[in-house]
Amino acid sequence: MTLSQKLPILAIALSTIALSACAGYAAAEIDQPHMRSALSGLQNVRAELALATSNKGGHRVLALQHVDEALREVRLGLDSAEGYATPRPR
């Protein structure tokens, strides 16, 4: 598998991990540490994709779009959790 084929798979995998980190965690602390960690990871992925040379047959641009969508969803999740105190898991 070539690098151009791996980039969109990587972006989708990281997006899935980021979204799963919060979806599978039914009760979390108010500061949402997993969501913030996912946000940071996605920001790092986006920075690396932005630094990559050429377009890789259109896959780099698609990977950036997927990461941007994942970033948007994580930010929306963080925003929607603000002001809601949830109990810690037991």
N, CA, C and O atoms as a GROMACS GRO file, in nm:
protein
  360
    1MET      N    1   0.085  -0.118   0.000
    1MET     CA    2   0.000   0.000   0.000
    1MET      C    3   0.090   0.124   0.000
    1MET      O    4   0.182   0.132   0.081
    2THR      N    5   0.065   0.217  -0.088
    2THR     CA    6   0.148   0.337  -0.100
    2THR      C    7   0.106   0.441   0.003
    2THR      O    8  -0.001   0.433   0.064
    3LEU      N    9   0.194   0.540   0.021
    3LEU     CA   10   0.166   0.647   0.116
    3LEU      C   11   0.037   0.720   0.081
    3LEU      O   12  -0.040   0.755   0.170
    4SER      N   13   0.014   0.743  -0.048
    4SER     CA   14  -0.107   0.815  -0.088
    4SER      C   15  -0.233   0.736  -0.054
    4SER      O   16  -0.340   0.795  -0.034
    5GLN      N   17  -0.222   0.605  -0.048
    5GLN     CA   18  -0.336   0.523  -0.011
    5GLN      C   19  -0.353   0.519   0.141
    5GLN      O   20  -0.465   0.499   0.190
    6LYS      N   21  -0.245   0.536   0.215
    6LYS     CA   22  -0.250   0.528   0.361
    6LYS      C   23  -0.303   0.656   0.425
    6LYS      O   24  -0.365   0.650   0.531
    7LEU      N   25  -0.281   0.772   0.363
    7LEU     CA   26  -0.321   0.899   0.423
    7LEU      C   27  -0.471   0.907   0.454
    7LEU      O   28  -0.506   0.940   0.567
    8PRO      N   29  -0.560   0.878   0.358
    8PRO     CA   30  -0.702   0.886   0.392
    8PRO      C   31  -0.743   0.782   0.495
    8PRO      O   32  -0.832   0.806   0.576
    9ILE      N   33  -0.680   0.666   0.491
    9ILE     CA   34  -0.711   0.562   0.590
    9ILE      C   35  -0.669   0.609   0.728
    9ILE      O   36  -0.741   0.589   0.825
   10LEU      N   37  -0.551   0.671   0.737
   10LEU     CA   38  -0.502   0.724   0.863
   10LEU      C   39  -0.597   0.831   0.917
   10LEU      O   40  -0.631   0.830   1.036
   11ALA      N   41  -0.638   0.921   0.832
   11ALA     CA   42  -0.727   1.029   0.875
   11ALA      C   43  -0.860   0.974   0.924
   11ALA      O   44  -0.912   1.018   1.026
   12ILE      N   45  -0.915   0.878   0.852
   12ILE     CA   46  -1.042   0.818   0.893
   12ILE      C   47  -1.025   0.742   1.024
   12ILE      O   48  -1.110   0.751   1.113
   13ALA      N   49  -0.915   0.668   1.036
   13ALA     CA   50  -0.891   0.591   1.159
   13ALA      C   51  -0.878   0.684   1.279
   13ALA      O   52  -0.936   0.658   1.384
   14LEU      N   53  -0.802   0.792   1.264
   14LEU     CA   54  -0.785   0.886   1.374
   14LEU      C   55  -0.915   0.958   1.406
   14LEU      O   56  -0.944   0.985   1.523
   15SER      N   57  -0.992   0.988   1.305
   15SER     CA   58  -1.123   1.051   1.328
   15SER      C   59  -1.214   0.956   1.405
   15SER      O   60  -1.283   0.998   1.498
   16THR      N   61  -1.213   0.830   1.366
   16THR     CA   62  -1.295   0.731   1.435
   16THR      C   63  -1.252   0.715   1.579
   16THR      O   64  -1.336   0.708   1.669
   17ILE      N   65  -1.121   0.710   1.602
   17ILE     CA   66  -1.069   0.698   1.739
   17ILE      C   67  -1.111   0.819   1.821
   17ILE      O   68  -1.154   0.805   1.936
   18ALA      N   69  -1.097   0.937   1.763
   18ALA     CA   70  -1.132   1.059   1.836
   18ALA      C   71  -1.279   1.062   1.874
   18ALA      O   72  -1.315   1.096   1.987
   19LEU      N   73  -1.364   1.026   1.780
   19LEU     CA   74  -1.507   1.027   1.808
   19LEU      C   75  -1.547   0.912   1.901
   19LEU      O   76  -1.637   0.928   1.983
   20SER      N   77  -1.481   0.798   1.889
   20SER     CA   78  -1.511   0.685   1.976
   20SER      C   79  -1.467   0.711   2.119
   20SER      O   80  -1.525   0.658   2.213
   21ALA      N   81  -1.363   0.791   2.134
   21ALA     CA   82  -1.313   0.820   2.268
   21ALA      C   83  -1.420   0.883   2.355
   21ALA      O   84  -1.425   0.860   2.476
   22CYS      N   85  -1.506   0.962   2.294
   22CYS     CA   86  -1.612   1.025   2.373
   22CYS      C   87  -1.741   0.944   2.368
   22CYS      O   88  -1.813   0.938   2.467
   23ALA      N   89  -1.771   0.882   2.256
   23ALA     CA   90  -1.896   0.809   2.242
   23ALA      C   91  -1.902   0.689   2.335
   23ALA      O   92  -2.009   0.659   2.390
   24GLY      N   93  -1.792   0.620   2.355
   24GLY     CA   94  -1.790   0.503   2.440
   24GLY      C   95  -1.774   0.534   2.586
   24GLY      O   96  -1.782   0.444   2.670
   25TYR      N   97  -1.753   0.656   2.618
   25TYR     CA   98  -1.732   0.698   2.757
   25TYR      C   99  -1.860   0.761   2.807
   25TYR      O  100  -1.879   0.882   2.792
   26ALA      N  101  -1.945   0.683   2.867
   26ALA     CA  102  -2.080   0.727   2.903
   26ALA      C  103  -2.079   0.841   3.003
   26ALA      O  104  -2.156   0.936   2.988
   27ALA      N  105  -1.996   0.834   3.103
   27ALA     CA  106  -1.992   0.938   3.206
   27ALA      C  107  -1.849   0.986   3.220
   27ALA      O  108  -1.759   0.905   3.240
   28ALA      N  109  -1.828   1.115   3.210
   28ALA     CA  110  -1.693   1.170   3.214
   28ALA      C  111  -1.689   1.290   3.308
   28ALA      O  112  -1.792   1.343   3.350
   29GLU      N  113  -1.568   1.330   3.340
   29GLU     CA  114  -1.553   1.451   3.418
   29GLU      C  115  -1.592   1.571   3.334
   29GLU      O  116  -1.594   1.563   3.211
   30ILE      N  117  -1.623   1.680   3.399
   30ILE     CA  118  -1.669   1.799   3.328
   30ILE      C  119  -1.563   1.852   3.232
   30ILE      O  120  -1.598   1.910   3.129
   31ASP      N  121  -1.435   1.835   3.263
   31ASP     CA  122  -1.332   1.892   3.176
   31ASP      C  123  -1.306   1.810   3.050
   31ASP      O  124  -1.226   1.852   2.966
   32GLN      N  125  -1.369   1.695   3.035
   32GLN     CA  126  -1.363   1.615   2.912
   32GLN      C  127  -1.219   1.586   2.867
   32GLN      O  128  -1.182   1.624   2.756
   33PRO      N  129  -1.137   1.520   2.949
   33PRO     CA  130  -0.996   1.500   2.914
   33PRO      C  131  -0.977   1.418   2.786
   33PRO      O  132  -0.882   1.442   2.712
   34HIS      N  133  -1.065   1.322   2.760
   34HIS     CA  134  -1.049   1.240   2.641
   34HIS      C  135  -1.082   1.320   2.514
   34HIS      O  136  -1.016   1.305   2.411
   35MET      N  137  -1.183   1.402   2.524
   35MET     CA  138  -1.218   1.487   2.408
   35MET      C  139  -1.106   1.588   2.380
   35MET      O  140  -1.072   1.612   2.265
   36ARG      N  141  -1.050   1.645   2.485
   36ARG     CA  142  -0.942   1.741   2.466
   36ARG      C  143  -0.817   1.673   2.409
   36ARG      O  144  -0.746   1.731   2.327
   37SER      N  145  -0.792   1.551   2.452
   37SER     CA  146  -0.680   1.475   2.398
   37SER      C  147  -0.704   1.441   2.250
   37SER      O  148  -0.613   1.451   2.168
   38ALA      N  149  -0.826   1.402   2.218
   38ALA     CA  150  -0.862   1.374   2.079
   38ALA      C  151  -0.845   1.498   1.993
   38ALA      O  152  -0.795   1.491   1.881
   39LEU      N  153  -0.889   1.612   2.045
   39LEU     CA  154  -0.876   1.738   1.972
   39LEU      C  155  -0.729   1.768   1.943
   39LEU      O  156  -0.694   1.807   1.832
   40SER      N  157  -0.645   1.751   2.044
   40SER     CA  158  -0.502   1.776   2.027
   40SER      C  159  -0.441   1.682   1.923
   40SER      O  160  -0.362   1.724   1.839
   41GLY      N  161  -0.478   1.555   1.930
   41GLY     CA  162  -0.427   1.458   1.833
   41GLY      C  163  -0.468   1.492   1.691
   41GLY      O  164  -0.388   1.484   1.599
   42LEU      N  165  -0.594   1.529   1.675
   42LEU     CA  166  -0.642   1.565   1.541
   42LEU      C  167  -0.574   1.691   1.489
   42LEU      O  168  -0.546   1.702   1.370
   43GLN      N  169  -0.546   1.786   1.578
   43GLN     CA  170  -0.476   1.906   1.536
   43GLN      C  171  -0.334   1.872   1.488
   43GLN      O  172  -0.285   1.930   1.392
   44ASN      N  173  -0.270   1.776   1.555
   44ASN     CA  174  -0.137   1.732   1.512
   44ASN      C  175  -0.144   1.661   1.376
   44ASN      O  176  -0.059   1.684   1.290
   45VAL      N  177  -0.244   1.577   1.358
   45VAL     CA  178  -0.262   1.509   1.230
   45VAL      C  179  -0.282   1.610   1.118
   45VAL      O  180  -0.223   1.598   1.011
   46ARG      N  181  -0.366   1.711   1.144
   46ARG     CA  182  -0.392   1.812   1.042
   46ARG      C  183  -0.265   1.886   1.005
   46ARG      O  184  -0.240   1.912   0.887
   47ALA      N  185  -0.185   1.920   1.106
   47ALA     CA  186  -0.059   1.992   1.080
   47ALA      C  187   0.035   1.908   0.993
   47ALA      O  188   0.099   1.961   0.902
   48GLU      N  189   0.043   1.780   1.021
   48GLU     CA  190   0.130   1.692   0.940
   48GLU      C  191   0.079   1.681   0.797
   48GLU      O  192   0.157   1.686   0.702
   49LEU      N  193  -0.051   1.666   0.781
   49LEU     CA  194  -0.108   1.660   0.646
   49LEU      C  195  -0.084   1.790   0.570
   49LEU      O  196  -0.058   1.788   0.450
   50ALA      N  197  -0.094   1.901   0.639
   50ALA     CA  198  -0.074   2.031   0.575
   50ALA      C  199   0.071   2.047   0.528
   50ALA      O  200   0.097   2.114   0.428
   51LEU      N  201   0.164   1.985   0.599
   51LEU     CA  202   0.305   1.995   0.562
   51LEU      C  203   0.345   1.896   0.452
   51LEU      O  204   0.450   1.912   0.391
   52ALA      N  205   0.263   1.797   0.428
   52ALA     CA  206   0.295   1.696   0.326
   52ALA      C  207   0.305   1.763   0.188
   52ALA      O  208   0.231   1.856   0.157
   53THR      N  209   0.398   1.714   0.108
   53THR     CA  210   0.416   1.771  -0.024
   53THR      C  211   0.321   1.707  -0.125
   53THR      O  212   0.285   1.590  -0.111
   54SER      N  213   0.284   1.782  -0.220
   54SER     CA  214   0.192   1.745  -0.329
   54SER      C  215   0.059   1.693  -0.276
   54SER      O  216   0.037   1.686  -0.156
   55ASN      N  217  -0.028   1.658  -0.368
   55ASN     CA  218  -0.165   1.624  -0.331
   55ASN      C  219  -0.190   1.475  -0.320
   55ASN      O  220  -0.296   1.434  -0.274
   56LYS      N  221  -0.095   1.393  -0.360
   56LYS     CA  222  -0.108   1.247  -0.350
   56LYS      C  223  -0.233   1.195  -0.420
   56LYS      O  224  -0.308   1.114  -0.366
   57GLY      N  225  -0.254   1.243  -0.541
   57GLY     CA  226  -0.368   1.196  -0.620
   57GLY      C  227  -0.502   1.239  -0.564
   57GLY      O  228  -0.603   1.172  -0.587
   58GLY      N  229  -0.505   1.348  -0.492
   58GLY     CA  230  -0.630   1.397  -0.434
   58GLY      C  231  -0.657   1.343  -0.294
   58GLY      O  232  -0.747   1.391  -0.226
   59HIS      N  233  -0.581   1.245  -0.249
   59HIS     CA  234  -0.605   1.182  -0.120
   59HIS      C  235  -0.566   1.271  -0.003
   59HIS      O  236  -0.630   1.267   0.103
   60ARG      N  237  -0.462   1.351  -0.020
   60ARG     CA  238  -0.421   1.442   0.087
   60ARG      C  239  -0.531   1.543   0.116
   60ARG      O  240  -0.562   1.570   0.232
   61VAL      N  241  -0.590   1.598   0.012
   61VAL     CA  242  -0.699   1.695   0.029
   61VAL      C  243  -0.819   1.628   0.096
   61VAL      O  244  -0.881   1.686   0.185
   62LEU      N  245  -0.852   1.507   0.053
   62LEU     CA  246  -0.963   1.434   0.116
   62LEU      C  247  -0.934   1.404   0.262
   62LEU      O  248  -1.022   1.415   0.347
   63ALA      N  249  -0.811   1.365   0.292
   63ALA     CA  250  -0.773   1.338   0.430
   63ALA      C  251  -0.787   1.463   0.514
   63ALA      O  252  -0.836   1.457   0.627
   64LEU      N  253  -0.744   1.578   0.461
   64LEU     CA  254  -0.760   1.705   0.532
   64LEU      C  255  -0.908   1.735   0.558
   64LEU      O  256  -0.944   1.784   0.665
   65GLN      N  257  -0.992   1.707   0.461
   65GLN     CA  258  -1.136   1.732   0.478
   65GLN      C  259  -1.193   1.643   0.588
   65GLN      O  260  -1.273   1.688   0.670
   66HIS      N  261  -1.151   1.516   0.591
   66HIS     CA  262  -1.200   1.425   0.695
   66HIS      C  263  -1.153   1.470   0.834
   66HIS      O  264  -1.230   1.467   0.930
   67VAL      N  265  -1.028   1.511   0.843
   67VAL     CA  266  -0.975   1.557   0.971
   67VAL      C  267  -1.047   1.685   1.014
   67VAL      O  268  -1.081   1.700   1.132
   68ASP      N  269  -1.071   1.777   0.920
   68ASP     CA  270  -1.144   1.900   0.953
   68ASP      C  271  -1.284   1.868   1.006
   68ASP      O  272  -1.331   1.933   1.100
   69GLU      N  273  -1.350   1.770   0.946
   69GLU     CA  274  -1.483   1.730   0.993
   69GLU      C  275  -1.475   1.670   1.133
   69GLU      O  276  -1.560   1.699   1.218
   70ALA      N  277  -1.375   1.588   1.157
   70ALA     CA  278  -1.358   1.530   1.289
   70ALA      C  279  -1.328   1.638   1.393
   70ALA      O  280  -1.381   1.634   1.504
   71LEU      N  281  -1.245   1.735   1.357
   71LEU     CA  282  -1.217   1.847   1.447
   71LEU      C  283  -1.345   1.924   1.480
   71LEU      O  284  -1.368   1.960   1.596
   72ARG      N  285  -1.426   1.947   1.379
   72ARG     CA  286  -1.553   2.018   1.400
   72ARG      C  287  -1.642   1.941   1.497
   72ARG      O  288  -1.700   2.000   1.588
   73GLU      N  289  -1.654   1.812   1.478
   73GLU     CA  290  -1.739   1.730   1.563
   73GLU      C  291  -1.689   1.726   1.707
   73GLU      O  292  -1.768   1.734   1.801
   74VAL      N  293  -1.558   1.714   1.725
   74VAL     CA  294  -1.502   1.712   1.860
   74VAL      C  295  -1.527   1.846   1.928
   74VAL      O  296  -1.564   1.851   2.046
   75ARG      N  297  -1.506   1.955   1.855
   75ARG     CA  298  -1.531   2.089   1.914
   75ARG      C  299  -1.678   2.105   1.951
   75ARG      O  300  -1.710   2.161   2.056
   76LEU      N  301  -1.768   2.058   1.865
   76LEU     CA  302  -1.911   2.064   1.897
   76LEU      C  303  -1.943   1.982   2.021
   76LEU      O  304  -2.023   2.023   2.105
   77GLY      N  305  -1.880   1.866   2.032
   77GLY     CA  306  -1.900   1.782   2.151
   77GLY      C  307  -1.852   1.851   2.277
   77GLY      O  308  -1.919   1.846   2.380
   78LEU      N  309  -1.736   1.915   2.270
   78LEU     CA  310  -1.685   1.989   2.385
   78LEU      C  311  -1.777   2.104   2.421
   78LEU      O  312  -1.806   2.128   2.538
   79ASP      N  313  -1.824   2.176   2.319
   79ASP     CA  314  -1.914   2.288   2.344
   79ASP      C  315  -2.045   2.242   2.407
   79ASP      O  316  -2.098   2.309   2.495
   80SER      N  317  -2.097   2.130   2.361
   80SER     CA  318  -2.226   2.083   2.413
   80SER      C  319  -2.213   2.031   2.556
   80SER      O  320  -2.311   2.028   2.629
   81ALA      N  321  -2.092   1.990   2.596
   81ALA     CA  322  -2.072   1.939   2.731
   81ALA      C  323  -2.050   2.050   2.833
   81ALA      O  324  -2.061   2.026   2.954
   82GLU      N  325  -2.017   2.169   2.788
   82GLU     CA  326  -1.990   2.278   2.881
   82GLU      C  327  -2.115   2.311   2.962
   82GLU      O  328  -2.224   2.324   2.908
   83GLY      N  329  -2.096   2.325   3.090
   83GLY     CA  330  -2.207   2.359   3.178
   83GLY      C  331  -2.283   2.238   3.230
   83GLY      O  332  -2.373   2.253   3.313
   84TYR      N  333  -2.247   2.119   3.184
   84TYR     CA  334  -2.312   1.997   3.231
   84TYR      C  335  -2.214   1.917   3.315
   84TYR      O  336  -2.112   1.870   3.264
   85ALA      N  337  -2.243   1.901   3.440
   85ALA     CA  338  -2.160   1.819   3.527
   85ALA      C  339  -2.209   1.676   3.520
   85ALA      O  340  -2.326   1.649   3.549
   86THR      N  341  -2.123   1.586   3.483
   86THR     CA  342  -2.159   1.446   3.477
   86THR      C  343  -2.084   1.370   3.585
   86THR      O  344  -1.970   1.405   3.616
   87PRO      N  345  -2.143   1.268   3.641
   87PRO     CA  346  -2.075   1.195   3.748
   87PRO      C  347  -1.955   1.117   3.696
   87PRO      O  348  -1.950   1.078   3.580
   88ARG      N  349  -1.859   1.096   3.783
   88ARG     CA  350  -1.742   1.015   3.748
   88ARG      C  351  -1.783   0.870   3.741
   88ARG      O  352  -1.871   0.826   3.815
   89PRO      N  353  -1.720   0.793   3.652
   89PRO     CA  354  -1.752   0.649   3.644
   89PRO      C  355  -1.712   0.579   3.773
   89PRO      O  356  -1.615   0.617   3.839
   90ARG      N  357  -1.788   0.477   3.807
   90ARG     CA  358  -1.757   0.401   3.930
   90ARG      C  359  -1.693   0.271   3.897
   90ARG      O  360  -1.660   0.194   3.988
   0.00000   0.00000   0.00000
